[in-house]
Amino acid sequence: MNPAYATVDHTFTVPLDHRAPDGPTLQVFAREVADPARAGEELPWLLYLQGGPGGKSPRPSAGTPGWLPHALKTHRVLLLDQRGTGRSSPVTARSAARFDSPQRLAGHLAHFRADSIVADAELIRRALCGDTPWETLGQSYGGFLTLTYLSRAPQGLRACYVTGGLPGLTATADDVYARTYPRVRDRVLDFYARYPQDAPRLRKIADLLAAGDVRLPDGDRLTPRRLRTLGLVLGMGDGFERLHWLLDEAQDAGGELTDTFLHQVMTLTGFADAPLFAVLQESLYGQGEGPTDWAAARALDDFPEFAEDADPLLLTGEMMYPWMFREIRGLRPFADAADLLAARTDWPPLYDPRRLAANEVPLAAIVYHDDMYVDAGLSLRTAREIGATRVWVTNEWEHDGLAASGGRVLAGLMERAAGRA
């Protein structure tokens, strides 16, 4: 019996700073995947750009990820662990603690944005393909990477597919979070409409946490504001159910929080396996001279309905706050460096609007109408500003539509990029 996939592991040595190729280096890992029946054929490459930031590429198993079987009908896929993730010189709390100053750590972390990831991808493409361009599939933050790629090295691209990830080309972190809070509020209220009993249940748990010292299994205190970060899951297709069933087992007959609940909350809110997701969440919007300056925390003051004593209790979403880097074990080694990144004013631009306007590489993008994470309005504005772009707007799926749809989303994007839809 043949295995589901034929795989080859690759490791590449890349400069930490591509502007200083003789300086420190990183190891970047990527897994080549092919249909075993076609493994010997010369197939076009499809580079998968994972969402995040700070997320490693999926590990393939039979039928997983759901889009992979469709891709392998026509392509050889490269699952890239972006620098700092998975097996690519991973950035962890332990590795961060080895730096002798916050300044050195912040300087190191500044090399993990989209510009560096794209430079890695081009180095890898030349190693695997020579001068032959390849195609990319960018999920969520992978779409942000795609636009940086089109801005900096379009000669390396034959076609691009983006799922739920067209950023505002000039949108600041302030612009983004001013739009994010209302979307998160509406999503939480939709959750309460589906599961009315969960609104008083969450309020009761928050009051319990405010009144006492409740500890998670790793020793962190569970506070009401950390509880509220559970709202991050609500933007996925199964998010409502995941949160509902978590709350369903939150308390025992005596009203105490269960070990099951505390363990799951620790895992969902701890960032142990993806600290870069928190560390770089706002830095990815840094362009030009203005600092991001903890934009999500500042914007919170403009939405009084998110007060901790408000009723119903509103959860938060893809927002990172300064307190998280002092109260969450997996983020504490990054705390001072994160403050320095938030204050930085000299981030290089990630997108080239003129070059994107003149783009000739076919770009097909799906925009999820009700996306909680990436604003549909900004996405559609961006689509109008990029040449050779076809957009598919739908509310059939949430942000994880690429995985949830099997191969339907990818198939639709490939048809559009080829001009057949």
N, C-alpha and C positions, 0 to 999 in steps of 0.2 A: 504493500500500500504506500503510495507517494505521500510525503508530508504536504501540509496545506500550502506552504510557501518554500521557495528556495531562497536562502539568505546568505549574504556575505557581509562580514563586519569590516569596517574601514576605520582607521585612525589617522588623523592628519595633524601635523604640527603647524601652528599658526602663530603669528606675532600677537602678543597682548595688545600692542598698539601698532596698527598697520602703517602708521607714519614713521615708525622706528623699527624696521624689520630685523635689525640686528640686536634688539633688546630682548626682554623676557618673552617666553613663549607659553602657549597653552596647547593642550591636546584636545582635539575636537573629534568626536565619535559620530559615525553615521552608519546606518544599516541598510544595505542594498537588498531589495525584495523583488522577486520575480515569480511568475507562475512556473511551477516545476516543468510543465510541458513546453514552456517557451524560454527556459533559462539560457539556452544556447544561442538564441536569436539576437540580432542587433536591433534592439527596441529603443524608441525614444525615451529619454529620462524625464521623470516627474519628481521634482524636489518638493517634499512636504515641509511646510513652515508651520510649526505648532503655535497654538495660542499661548497666552500668558499675560505679561512676560514671565519668564522663569519656569516655563513648563517643558519637560522633556518630551521627546517624540513618543508616540504610542509603541508598545511592544506587541508585535503581531502574533495572533493565534488564529485558529480556524474561524474565518468569517469576521475577524476583528482586526482593526476598526472596520465599521460597516461599509465604508466607501472603498476599502482596499481591493476587494475582489473585482469591482468594476474597473478600477484603475489598471489592474494587472492584465486585463483583456488586451490592452494596447500599449502599455508602458512598463518600463522598469522603474520602480519607485525607490527613492532615497529618503529614508526616515532620519532626519538630522536632529541630533541632540544639540541645540544651540549652546554656544559657549556658556559655561556656568551651570549647566543642567545635566541630569542623567550621568553619562560617562564622559562628559566633556569638561574636564577640570572643574568639577562641581563647586559652586559657592555654597557653603553651609555655615551654620553657626560656629562649628568647630574651626573651619578654615578662617572665618572672619576674626575669631578670637586670637589668631596667631599674629595679626598685624600689630606693630608696636605703637601705632597712633591712629586716631580717627582720620587724620588727613591722608595718611598712606592708604587706608582702606577705602576712603571716598575716591581717591585718585584711581585706585584699582577698579572699583565698581563703575566708574565713568566710562570704562571700555566695554561695557556689556549691553550697550544700546543697539538700535537697529543698524546704524552705520557700520559698526564692527561686525555684526552678524552677516550683513550683506557682503562685506569684504571677505569673510571666511567662506561664504558660499561661492564667491567667484574663484577663490583659490582652489576650492574643492572641485568646482566644475572643470577648471582647466586640467586638474589632475586626472579626472575621470573621462572627460569628453574632449579635451583639447580645445579647438576653436568652435566646436559645435554648440549652439545654444540649446538650452533645455527649457522645460515648462515648469511652472510652480503652482502649488496648491496651498493657499494661505488661509488658515482658520483663525478668525478673530484677530489677535495681535499679529498673526501671520499675514493678514492683509495690510497692516501697517508696514511690516517688513517688505511686502511686495511693492508698495509705492516708493519706499526708499530704494529698492532695487531698480525700479523703473527710472528713478531720478538719477541714480549714480552709475548704473551699468546695464542699460537696456540692451546692449549688444549681446549680453549673455542670455537673453530671454527670447523664446519662440512664441509662447502664449502664457497667460497668467489666469488663474482661477482664484477668486476670493470669496470666502463665505463669512458673512457677518463681521467684516473688518475693514471698512473704508473710513479712515480718520478725516477729520477736518484738516485741510492742509495748513491753515494758519491758526487753527483753534488753540487757544491757551488752555492750561489746566483750569483756570477760572471759568472759561467758556464751557468746558466739558462738564464740570460739576454743577454749574448753574442749571444745566439741562438734565443731569443725572438724578438729582434728588426728587424732582417731580415724577420721573419714571419709576423710581424705586417705591415712592409713596403709593402710586397707583397699583403697582404689583403686589405690595403688602396688603392693600385693601381688597384686591381681587382674591388673594389667599384667604383672608378672613371671610369673604363672601362664600367661598367654597367650603371652608371649615370654620363655621362661626364659633364653635367651642374652643378654638385655639387662641382667640383673642384674649379672653379672660384667663386662659391657662398660661399664656406667656406673661401676662401682667402679674399673675400670682407668683410665677417663678422669679420674675424680676424683683418683686417686693421681698421675696425670701432672700435673694442674694444681697439686696441692699441692707437687710436687717442683720445679716450674719456673715461669718467668714467661711465661705464654702470653697474647698480646694479641689482642683482637678487632680487626676492621678500623678501628673508630673510636678505637683506642688504649687503651680500657679493658682492664684485666687481667681475664681469665676465671679466677675462683676456684671451688673446689668448691661454696661456698654459692650463688654465682650459677648454676652449673650446675644445682643442685637446684631452682631456681625454674622450670625447664622443666616441673615437675609441674603447673603451672597449666593446661596444655592437657588434662589427663586427665579433666576433668569433662564434656567435650563428646563428642558421639556418635562423632566420628572421631578423638578424642584419642589413643587407644592406637596407632592406625596412624600418625598424624602423628609421634608421638615415635619409634615403632619405625623408620620409614623415615629419620628424621633420624639416628638412631644407626647405621643400616645403612651410611651413607656418612661416618661420623665420622672414620675413620682410614684412611690410605693403607697400602700394602703394607709400608712401613717403620715403621708405628706412629705417624706424625705426624698431628696433627689436620688435616683437610682445610680448604681455603679455603671450600668449600661449607658445611661444618658450622659454621665460625666465623662466617660471614656470617649464617646462619640463626639461630644462637644470639644474636648481637647484635640481630637484628630482634625475636626472640621475647621477649627479656628486657630490652630497652632503654627501653621506654616513651616513645620519641621522639614518637610520634603521639598518645599519650594519657597525659600525665603526671598528669592529675587522677585517673586510676584509682588510682595509687599514693598521691598526696597525700591524697585524701579517703577512702581505703578504710576507715580506722578512725573518722574524724570523722563518718561517716554514722550511727554508733551513739551519738554524744554526745548525751545528754539529761540535764538536771538539773545537779547540782553535781560529780559525779565526773569526773576526767579519764580519757581513754582510755589514756594513758600507755604507748603502744607495747604493747598487750595481746598481740598475736601473739608478740612477742619474749619477753615474760615467761612466756607459757604454754608456750613451747618447753621450758623447764626441767622441766616436769612430764611430759615424754614422752621418756625417755632413748633410746627406740628411734630417735629422730630425730637422735641424735648423728652428727657428720660421720664418725666412724670406725666407726660401726655397720655390720654386715653382715647382710642386704643394706642398701645405701645407700637411705634413704628420701628421696624428693623432697618438696618443699613445694608448697603450692597457692596459694590466694588469701590469702596472708599477706604483709604488708609489714613490713620490718625497718629500724631506723635506719641500719644499714650501707649499705643500698641507696642512700640519699641522699648518701652520700659516695663511693661506688664506681661509680655508673652515671652516665655523662655527662649524659643527659637529665634526671636528677633532682637533680644537684648544686646548681643555683640555688635549689632549694626546701629545702635541708637544714635551715637554721636555722629557717625558717618552719614546717616540718613538726614540728620539736621544740616550737615554741610552740603549734601546734594540738594536739599530743598532751598538752600540759600544761593546756590550757584547761579551766576548770571551770564556765563559765556558758553552755553551749550551751542554746538554747531547745528545748523539747520539740517533737517532730515529729508525734506522734500524740496524739489525744484519745480515750482509751479509752471515756469516757462517750458521746461523740458517735458513735463507731464502734459501740458496743453498740446504739444507737438508730437505726443506719443503715437507710434505706429504699431506697437506690439499689441496683438489682440488681448483685451482684458475683459473677462466676464465675471460679474460680481452679483451675488445674491444679497439683498438687503432684507432683513427680517423686520417687518413693519412694527412689531411690538417688542423689539430687542431691548432688554433692560440694561445691557452693558454698553452698547455702541449706538449712539443716537442716529435714528434713521434720517432725520432732517439733515444733519451734517454729512451723512453718507451720500445722500442724493445730491447735495450741493457739490460734493467732491466729484461724483461721477460725471456731472456736467462740465467739470473743469479738466477732464482727462481725455485725450484723443483715443480713438479706437476702442471705446468702452461700451459694453452692453450690460444693462442692469436688469435684474429679475427681482421684483418686489413681491413679497408674499407674507401672509400671516399663517401659513400652514404649519410652520415649525418655529420653535424658539431658537435661541442662540446656538444650540448644539444640533441644528438641523443636518449638518454634514454627516455626523455619526448616526443620528436618529433616523435618517431617511434611507438607510442602506446606501445604494448607489444612485438614488434618484437626483439628489442635488448635484453631485459631480457630473452625472450624465447630462443634466440640463445645462450646466455651465459649459461643458465641452461642446455641446450643440450650438450654444450661443456664440462662443468664441470662433467657431468654424463658420458662422453665418447661416446656420441651418435652422435657427429658431428665432 
